Amino acid sequence: MINEPADQRTREGHGMFGTGRKNADHGLIVLRDSQAVADAIREALAGASAEERPGLARAAELVALHAARPEREVRAEWTRGVIAASGFDPRTQELHAIRALRKAEPGLSLKTAVLLVREAAEKPAER
């Protein structure tokens, strides 16, 4: 998935990371479609009935909160999800977690996978 053009991954909903502009942390960028979701909710809200408005307004708030999250947090959440699905603990089974991450995204370099696993092993930020 890493080797596909970023626009194709975005359209198909595949892959977490792009290969276009380089992120200062890992040479990766986080792909997000929050703006498209926010636009769709705003459009729905404009024509919504009185019964639908509260739910759509809350959805718009949630999308805005999610979109404001730092890339590091989004990467760590994705990494934790992949590692959790594999059944490994990144703090005590780092090597297995790295392998699981590279299996999920074969285009990740070893160095990047190590950095992502170590980043994910850090205590998550309090909200």
Rosetta silent file (secondary structure, phi, psi, omega in degrees, C-alpha in Angstrom):
SEQUENCE: MINEPADQRTREGHGMFGTGRKNADHGLIVLRDSQAVADAIREALAGASAEERPGLARAAELVALHAARPEREVRAEWTRGVIAASGFDPRTQELHAIRALRKAEPGLSLKTAVLLVREAAEKPAER
SCORE:     score description
SCORE:     0.000 S_00000001
   1 L     0.000  -32.126 -179.030    0.000    0.000    0.000 S_00000001
   2 L   -64.124  -31.451 -175.449    2.867    2.358    0.678 S_00000001
   3 L   -82.000  -10.829  178.111    4.039    2.088   -2.909 S_00000001
   4 L   -73.483  154.656  173.522    0.693    3.111   -4.422 S_00000001
   5 L   -60.092  142.453 -175.772    0.159    6.763   -5.365 S_00000001
   6 H   -56.872  -39.765 -178.432   -1.264    8.666   -2.368 S_00000001
   7 H   -65.867  -33.265  178.667   -4.419    9.708   -4.230 S_00000001
   8 H   -69.041  -43.505  178.052   -5.215    6.057   -5.080 S_00000001
   9 H   -61.020  -42.030 -179.341   -4.833    4.944   -1.441 S_00000001
  10 H   -63.149  -45.319 -179.625   -7.058    7.786   -0.310 S_00000001
  11 H   -62.072  -41.289 -174.769   -9.778    6.917   -2.846 S_00000001
  12 H   -87.728   -7.536  179.930   -9.713    3.252   -1.985 S_00000001
  13 L    76.099   16.345 -179.103   -9.423    3.797    1.762 S_00000001
  14 L   -96.443  159.385  170.849   -6.201    1.765    1.926 S_00000001
  15 L    69.579  147.799 -179.840   -2.985    2.601    3.676 S_00000001
  16 L  -104.158  -28.923 -170.845   -2.324    4.932    6.536 S_00000001
  17 E  -121.071  148.440  176.389    0.697    6.765    5.275 S_00000001
  18 E  -101.145  175.884  179.326    1.614    8.625    2.125 S_00000001
  19 L  -125.757   10.192 -178.780    4.960    8.976    0.455 S_00000001
  20 L   -73.732 -109.639  178.965    4.635   12.501   -0.943 S_00000001
  21 L   -62.516  145.786 -176.820    5.774   15.360    1.280 S_00000001
  22 L   -89.724  134.564  174.099    8.066   14.248    4.031 S_00000001
  23 L   -83.634  140.380 -176.462    7.029   14.455    7.676 S_00000001
  24 L   -63.379  -27.769 -175.960    9.820   15.717    9.911 S_00000001
  25 L   -78.751  -45.947 -170.260    9.408   12.820   12.347 S_00000001
  26 L  -137.218    3.935 -174.437    9.490    9.710   10.139 S_00000001
  27 L    73.982   22.515 -178.866    9.478   10.660    6.489 S_00000001
  28 L  -125.934  156.929  169.286    5.744    9.882    6.488 S_00000001
  29 E  -123.538  149.039  177.671    2.587   11.887    6.228 S_00000001
  30 E   -90.923  127.777  177.699   -0.711   10.995    7.812 S_00000001
  31 L   -88.065  129.020  179.116   -3.566   10.822    5.338 S_00000001
  32 L  -132.193  148.589  173.791   -6.761   12.361    6.623 S_00000001
  33 L  -123.215   25.927 -178.124  -10.121   13.001    5.052 S_00000001
  34 H   -57.044  -38.189 -178.250  -11.553   15.005    7.954 S_00000001
  35 H   -65.302  -41.396  178.237  -12.207   18.032    5.774 S_00000001
  36 H   -63.830  -40.229  178.226  -14.330   16.027    3.331 S_00000001
  37 H   -66.201  -44.724  179.034  -16.308   14.540    6.217 S_00000001
  38 H   -60.230  -42.456  178.501  -16.771   17.977    7.809 S_00000001
  39 H   -62.284  -42.957 -179.691  -17.992   19.397    4.489 S_00000001
  40 H   -64.553  -39.548  178.785  -20.492   16.555    4.062 S_00000001
  41 H   -67.733  -42.129  177.807  -21.836   17.053    7.586 S_00000001
  42 H   -61.322  -40.882  178.566  -22.167   20.821    7.068 S_00000001
  43 H   -63.441  -43.974  178.414  -24.053   20.185    3.818 S_00000001
  44 H   -65.138  -38.049  179.850  -26.369   17.713    5.561 S_00000001
  45 H   -64.036  -36.219 -178.750  -26.850   20.143    8.446 S_00000001
  46 H   -62.730  -32.906 -178.762  -27.933   22.904    6.069 S_00000001
  47 L  -109.291   15.725 -173.802  -30.885   20.850    4.840 S_00000001
  48 L   -79.902  151.054  173.909  -31.585   18.917    8.047 S_00000001
  49 L   -76.093  168.023 -179.998  -34.897   18.712    9.835 S_00000001
  50 L   -59.101  -34.251 -179.234  -35.220   19.943   13.421 S_00000001
  51 L   -70.982  -33.637 -176.977  -34.934   16.325   14.633 S_00000001
  52 L   -82.196  -26.648 -172.364  -31.689   15.696   12.727 S_00000001
  53 H   -56.034  -47.307 -178.188  -29.930   18.972   13.609 S_00000001
  54 H   -59.618  -42.391  179.681  -28.701   18.105   17.154 S_00000001
  55 H   -66.313  -41.737  178.683  -27.089   14.850   16.019 S_00000001
  56 H   -68.196  -37.224  177.861  -25.453   16.426   12.991 S_00000001
  57 H   -62.892  -42.389  178.463  -24.205   19.360   15.074 S_00000001
  58 H   -64.930  -41.094  177.855  -22.611   16.916   17.538 S_00000001
  59 H   -60.257  -41.673  178.619  -21.076   14.970   14.646 S_00000001
  60 H   -61.349  -40.345  177.654  -19.564   18.206   13.307 S_00000001
  61 H   -62.943  -44.413 -179.183  -18.011   18.889   16.734 S_00000001
  62 H   -64.202  -40.574  178.359  -16.523   15.397   16.898 S_00000001
  63 H   -63.310  -43.142  179.581  -15.031   15.667   13.411 S_00000001
  64 H   -62.137  -41.519  178.120  -13.462   19.020   14.319 S_00000001
  65 H   -63.671  -43.312  179.992  -11.934   17.538   17.495 S_00000001
  66 H   -66.069  -40.912 -178.199  -10.544   14.569   15.596 S_00000001
  67 H   -66.280  -25.219 -177.459   -9.138   16.720   12.798 S_00000001
  68 L   -82.363   -6.678 -178.310   -7.254   18.877   15.304 S_00000001
  69 L   -66.559  140.127  178.107   -5.263   15.937   16.675 S_00000001
  70 L   -65.155  150.171 -179.791   -1.503   16.100   16.044 S_00000001
  71 H   -56.761  -38.373  179.995   -0.065   13.717   13.443 S_00000001
  72 H   -57.819  -42.697  179.710    2.078   12.032   16.102 S_00000001
  73 H   -66.266  -41.322  179.298   -1.065   11.087   18.038 S_00000001
  74 H   -65.044  -44.838  178.219   -2.816    9.776   14.918 S_00000001
  75 H   -60.079  -45.993 -177.716    0.235    7.693   13.938 S_00000001
  76 H   -64.175  -39.182  178.765    0.558    6.272   17.457 S_00000001
  77 H   -64.067  -44.891  178.391   -3.152    5.379   17.574 S_00000001
  78 H   -61.500  -45.939 -178.710   -2.954    3.580   14.225 S_00000001
  79 H   -61.496  -45.884  178.741    0.218    1.770   15.301 S_00000001
  80 H   -59.424  -39.424  179.050   -1.325    0.728   18.633 S_00000001
  81 H   -62.956  -44.608  179.121   -4.349   -0.640   16.771 S_00000001
  82 H   -63.650  -44.831 -178.159   -2.228   -2.749   14.433 S_00000001
  83 H   -67.542  -41.499  178.804   -0.115   -4.051   17.302 S_00000001
  84 H   -61.014  -41.115  179.337   -3.158   -4.769   19.493 S_00000001
  85 H   -63.862  -27.489  179.645   -4.751   -6.757   16.666 S_00000001
  86 H   -83.277  -13.705  177.995   -1.576   -8.839   16.474 S_00000001
  87 L    85.914   12.127 -178.715   -1.719   -9.591   20.204 S_00000001
  88 L  -104.716  154.237  176.305    1.704   -8.185   21.069 S_00000001
  89 L  -101.370  117.597 -176.718    2.701   -5.651   23.704 S_00000001
  90 L   -65.334  -20.092 -179.985    5.004   -2.997   22.176 S_00000001
  91 L   -79.167  -35.790 -175.562    6.657   -2.386   25.551 S_00000001
  92 L  -110.467  -14.461 -178.600    7.660   -6.006   26.218 S_00000001
  93 L  -131.069   53.054 -173.809    7.574   -7.565   22.737 S_00000001
  94 H   -55.600  -45.639 -178.108    9.059   -4.814   20.592 S_00000001
  95 H   -60.464  -45.008  178.121   10.513   -7.118   17.932 S_00000001
  96 H   -64.587  -38.517  178.976    7.190   -8.915   17.419 S_00000001
  97 H   -64.706  -40.030  178.062    5.366   -5.570   17.317 S_00000001
  98 H   -63.432  -45.429  177.999    7.775   -4.292   14.646 S_00000001
  99 H   -60.530  -42.586  179.833    7.217   -7.415   12.561 S_00000001
 100 H   -62.573  -40.574 -179.891    3.441   -7.064   12.920 S_00000001
 101 H   -66.257  -43.130  179.772    3.599   -3.443   11.817 S_00000001
 102 H   -70.482  -27.151  175.263    5.742   -4.247    8.774 S_00000001
 103 H   -70.819  -39.393  179.538    3.414   -7.098    7.872 S_00000001
 104 H   -69.173  -35.220  179.596    0.440   -4.696    7.996 S_00000001
 105 L  -132.375   83.299 -174.003    2.308   -2.098    5.891 S_00000001
 106 L   -57.223  -22.353 -179.421    5.039   -3.925    3.932 S_00000001
 107 L   -78.757   -6.228  179.120    6.467   -0.678    2.532 S_00000001
 108 L   -70.777  135.063  174.562    7.573    0.544    5.964 S_00000001
 109 L   -73.930  161.535  177.261   11.307    0.559    6.455 S_00000001
 110 H   -59.927  -44.578 -178.901   12.721   -1.161    9.510 S_00000001
 111 H   -59.592  -46.009 -179.608   13.848    2.191   10.896 S_00000001
 112 H   -65.013  -42.916  179.374   10.387    3.724   10.496 S_00000001
 113 H   -61.107  -41.782  177.692    8.673    0.679   12.000 S_00000001
 114 H   -61.292  -47.005  179.979   10.988    0.827   15.026 S_00000001
 115 H   -61.483  -42.871 -179.875   10.279    4.534   15.498 S_00000001
 116 H   -64.662  -42.728  179.434    6.520    4.001   15.185 S_00000001
 117 H   -64.460  -42.168  179.659    6.497    1.119   17.676 S_00000001
 118 H   -67.600  -38.098  176.481    8.543    3.090   20.181 S_00000001
 119 H   -63.609  -42.303 -179.823    6.321    6.118   19.710 S_00000001
 120 H   -69.487  -27.517 -179.237    3.223    3.951   20.236 S_00000001
 121 H   -74.364  -18.117  177.761    4.736    2.384   23.348 S_00000001
 122 L   -66.685  155.253  178.761    4.919    5.764   25.034 S_00000001
 123 L   -62.380  130.486  178.605    2.081    6.621   27.377 S_00000001
 124 L   -62.528  148.453  178.773   -0.806    8.131   25.374 S_00000001
 125 L   -64.523  142.375  175.470   -1.497   11.822   25.938 S_00000001
 126 L   -74.975  141.705  178.908   -4.259   12.631   28.430 S_00000001
 127 L  -105.281    0.000    0.000   -7.334   14.243   26.959 S_00000001
